[in-house]
């Protein structure tokens, strides 16, 4: 394939990683981001073996492992019974397998530093609002300031779930807003007394039915010489956010402590409502993630709740699959189709699984949490169920399209 000039909208993990892949193939790449200085948005997450494998293929595994925390288990208890209602171990899929909990800023820094080292063009302070085709059909980015960026041979939409490009190219496609979101905070804990009651290798959660949930996740460091952080999250309905703000921080802390007293030390680190960020979630999937000279990856192409912890990992897999498609195609159209085929089954499975699991842990249902509390852990004693669960959370129950080798999965 000849070399192209490619415009990429968005400097999240999807945009940064696909820029690195395509630049390494010899294409000219221009990244466009709305911020004057590109930076991460969000708190902590778990890189599954699939996501780590993608970073390994970019030569960045060692960098991210230096910053992250090995996660061996996901554990949840019901309140007030104390019954285990979630217990999944990564090594159920394969001995030695684990996740890697990281701060979003750590992923961003590792990828963005690699972009800078690669000499990739980055256009900042430009809010992309759409695309415009020239007489030669080559697209340019429309920006909020009225400036055109381009033209490019084709463009990649990595703007996330609220993408303006998707709204233009697929105007009839809509996101289904999920009732529940979450309040997030990244707390500077440095392994002190505020986290002494929690495991250093476990994502821990406590539930009251499925309408209330509080979680704690160690997420490591942002820089190699920096402090260590712990992610704290609280499930909250989207239409309840205004009432939460009006209710005041102290009343909310009392509610959290009543559900999980061990969080008191962490809550003491939250001194202002602005220490917490409210994340809203939606569900959507572009059945065909390309049209003309525009192709979508990451949350711009598909999004769901974070219940299975696959979001950033799916974005990284998209970037890898698109680059692999370009390496083996004769033209961009062929590459776009190959990318869509490569991601179809893995993506559809995890979108469907997230759709099924979300109301079990985030909903107003009384029946689903009752069933969960009584049958989930006993089911893990049945043959093959632990293996299936381990592969599900690790992102490998369906073939992910990348080799999960020892160096890429922590095995």
N, C-alpha and C positions, 0 to 999 in steps of 0.2 A: 504494500500500500504506500502511496506517496505520502509525504509529510504535510500536515495541515496546521492552520492557525485556529486554535480552539479557545472559545470564551467560556469561562466557568463562573457562574453566579453563585456566590456563597463561600465563605471561608470556614465552614464547619468541618468536622471529620470527613464527610463525604467529599466535599469540594477539594480540600487539601490533599487527601490521599489520591484521588483520581488525577489531580494535577501532577503529582509526583510520578505516578505510573506512566502517564502519557508523555510527560517531558522526557522520561528515561527512554522512551521509544523514539525520541527525536522530533516529536511534534513541538510546535511553538504554542505555549499556553499562556493565557492571560486570566488571572483570578480577579474577580470584582467583588468588593464587599462594601456595605453601607457605612461601616465604622471608620473613623479616621485612623485608628489603630486596631486591626483585627484582634478579637479577643473571644474567649469562650463564654457561653451562656449556660447556666445551670450548675448543678452541684455534683454529686458523686454517682457512679454507675459501676456495673460489673462488666469488664471485658470477658466475654466467653472465649473458650479455646478457638472458636472461629475468628473472632476479632484479633486475638493475639497472633494467629497464623498470618492474617493479612499484614499486620505490622511487621512480622518477621520477614515476609516477602519483600518488604521495603527496606530491610536492614535496620529496623528500629525496635526490635523486640527487647534488646538489652537496655535501651534508653527507657522504655516504659516500665520494664520490670524493676528498674532501680527506684522508680517513684511509687509504684503500686503496692498493694497488699494482697497476699495469697488468700483466696476465699475457698474453703473446703466444703461449706455446708450452708444451706438456707433453712432456718429454723423459726417456727411460729407457734405461739401459744394462745389459747383462748382465755378471755377474762369473763367471769371470775374463776372458772374451774381450774385453770392452769393446765388444761389438757393440751398435749401437742397436736396441732392441727396442720402443721407443715413441717416436714423433715425430709430434705432431699440432699444427698451428698454427691458431689461431682465424681468421686471415684467409684460410684456405682456403675458408671458407664465404662470406665477403664481405670485400673489401678494407677495412682499418681496424678490423675487429671484434677484440675482445679480451675477456678475463675481467678481473675485479677481485678480487685476493686481499685478504682482510680478516681481522682478528681478530674472533671472535664477539662480544667485548665492544664492538667498534666498532659492529656492527650493532645490538646491544642498546641502546647509549647513544643512537644516532640515533633509533631507534624509541621508546624509553621517554621521551626528552626531548620528543618530539612528543606522546606520550600525556599527559604532564604539562601541556604547553602547551594541549592540547585540553580539559583539565578532566575527563577520563574518570575515573570512580571506580575505585580500585585497592584491593582488600581483601587485605592481606598476612598472613602467619603463619597461613594456613588451608590445610591439606592436604586436598584434595578426595578423598574415598573412594568417592563414588557420587552418585546422584541419587534424589530421592524426589518422587513426584507428590502434589499435594494433591487435594482433592475436585473442584477445577475443572480438574484435569489439568495445572496449571502446575507445572513442575519446580523443585525447590530442590536446592542442592548439600549433600550430607552431608559433614561434615568429621571429621577424626580426633579432634578435641576434643569431638565430639558436638553441635556447633552447626550449625544449618541456616542456609544463606545463600540468600535468595530470598524469595518465589517470583519466577520469571522467566517470560516468555512462551515462550522456548525457550532452550536452552543449546548452546554450542559447545565441543567437546572438543579442546583444543590442548595436551594433557598429554604428548605425545610417545609413543614406541614402547611404553613400559610403562604406558600409561594405565589407571588404575583404573576410569574410566568405561567404556572399551571392554570391560574384563573383566566388568563388570556387564551391559552392554547386549547384548554379543555373547559370552556365556560359552563357546561352543563354538569360538570363533575363537582360534587360537593362533599365536604367532610361531615361525618355524623359526630356531633359533639357528644362526648361521654359525660354522664352526670357528675362523676367524681374526678377531682384533680388532687393536688397534694401541695402542702406547704413544705418547703425545703430550706435547710440551712446547712452550710459547711462550717463546722465549729473547730477552732484551733484547740486541740486537746493535748497533743504531745505525749500521749500515753499516761496522762496524769490520773488523779483520783476520780475525775468526772466519768472516766470510762473503765474504771477498775471492775465494775460489775458485769462487763460485757466481754464476749470472746473477741480475740484479735483476729480470728479467721472465719467468722460467721456473719452472715446477714441475719439479724434477729428482728422479729416483729411480734407484736401483741395485738390481738383483735377483740373487739366487742361486737359480736355477730359479724357482719361485714360492713356495717355503717361507720365504724370507727377503727382506725388502724394507726399504730405508731411504730416506726422502724428506726434501727440504728445500724450503720454500716461504716467500718473503718475504711478510709479511702487514701491513706498514705500522704505523700507530699506533692506539692506543685513543682518545686525545684529540688535538686539533689541536696542543697544545703538549707532548705527551708523547714518550717514547722510541719508536723503531721496533723491531719484533719480527720474528723469523723462526720459523716453525713447523718442528719437527723430529718425524718419526714413524718408528716401527719396527714392522713387522708381527710379530704374536705370536699363537700359538694360545691360545684361551681356557683350555684345560686345561694350558697351559704357564706361566701367570702366576705360580703359586705357586713353581714351580721357578726362574723368573727372579728373584723376590725373594730366594729362598734362595741363589742363586748369587753375589749381590753385584754392586755397581755396576762395579767395576774389571774383572771378568771379562767383563761385558757390553760395556763400552767397547772392550775388546780385540777382541771379536768384530765390533763395528761398524766399527772402524778397519781390520780385515783386509778387510772388504768394500768400504769406501770411505774411504781414508786422508784425503781432504780434509775429512772431518767432524771431525777431531781438535780443531780450534778450537772448534767448536760443543759438542762433548762436554765440553770443559773448563768450560763454563758450567753443566753439570749436576753438582751436588755432592752431591745427596741423592736417594734413590729417590723421595722425595715431590715432587721437581721434575717427575716424569713421572706422567701420568694414563693409566690403562688404559681404553680404550673398547671396549665389546662391541657387536657388530652382529647384527641379526636381519633376517629377510625376512618380510614379511606384506603383504597387501592386502585391505582391506575392499571386496568387490565392490559393495556398496551402502553408502556411508558415512553413512547417516542412518537413524534409526528413531524414530518418534514425534516427540517434540520435542527430540531430540538429533541433532546433526550433527558429524561428525569432520573435522578438517583436519590437514595436516602428517603427522608421523610417527605420530600416533594413528590415522590412516586408512591409512597405507602407509609402509613402511620397507624399506630394503635396504642393501647395503654402499655405502661412499663411492667406489667405483672410478670412476664416471663423474662424480662431483662434482655431483650433482643435488639432494641432500637439502634444504638450506635453500631452494634455488630452487623446488623443488616446493611447499614449504610456503607461500612467498610467492605462487606462482601459485594455490594453493588459496584463499588469503585474497582475492585479486583476483577469482577466479571466483565465489566465494560472494557477494561484495559486488555484482558485476555481476548475478548472478542475482536478488538482492533488489531491485536498481534496476528490473528489468523484470518482476517477478512481482506477482501479485495477493494472494498469501498465502504464509506460510512454507513450507508443504508444496510448493507449486509452485516456490518458490525452491530448496528442497533438491534437488528432482528436476532442475532446470535446472543447478544446480551439478555434480551427479554426471555429467550428460550432457556438460557442457563439459569436464570433466577426464578423461573416460574413456579416450580413445584415446591422448592424450599420456602420461598416467600409465602405462597398461598397457605402452606401448612401452618406456618407460625402466625400468620394473620388470623387464621381460623382458630388456632389453639388459644391465642390471646383473647379473642372474642369470647370463647367459651369460659376461660378461667377468670376473666375480669369480674363478672358479677358474683363469683364465689367469694372474692376477697374485697370487692368494692361495690356495694349495692345496698338497697334498703330491704332486700329479701330476708325473710325469716327462715324459709325452708332451706335455701342453699347452704347457709352457714351451719344449720342443724345437721344436714347431711355431711358436710365437710368435717365437722367436729367429731362425728361418730365413725366415719368410714375411711377417711383419707389415710391415717397412719396404719390401721389394720390392713388396708389394701397393699401397703408397702411390704407386707410379709408374704404376699403371694409370689409364686414363681414369675420371673421375668419383669415384674412391675418395677423393682428398683432400677434395673438396667434401662428400661424405657424412660423412667423419670430422669435418670442421670443424663441420658442422651438428649432429652427434651430441653432441660435447662442449659446444657452445654452447646445447644445449637446444632447437634449432629444426628438427631433422630432421622431427618431427611438429609441426603447428601448435600453439603453446603457449597460444593463446587470448588473447594480448595483442599489440598492435602493437609490433614491435621497430623503433623509429624511431632516427634518428641520435642524439638526446639520450639515448635509453634503452639504447644498446648500445655506445657509444663508437665508432661508425662515422663 
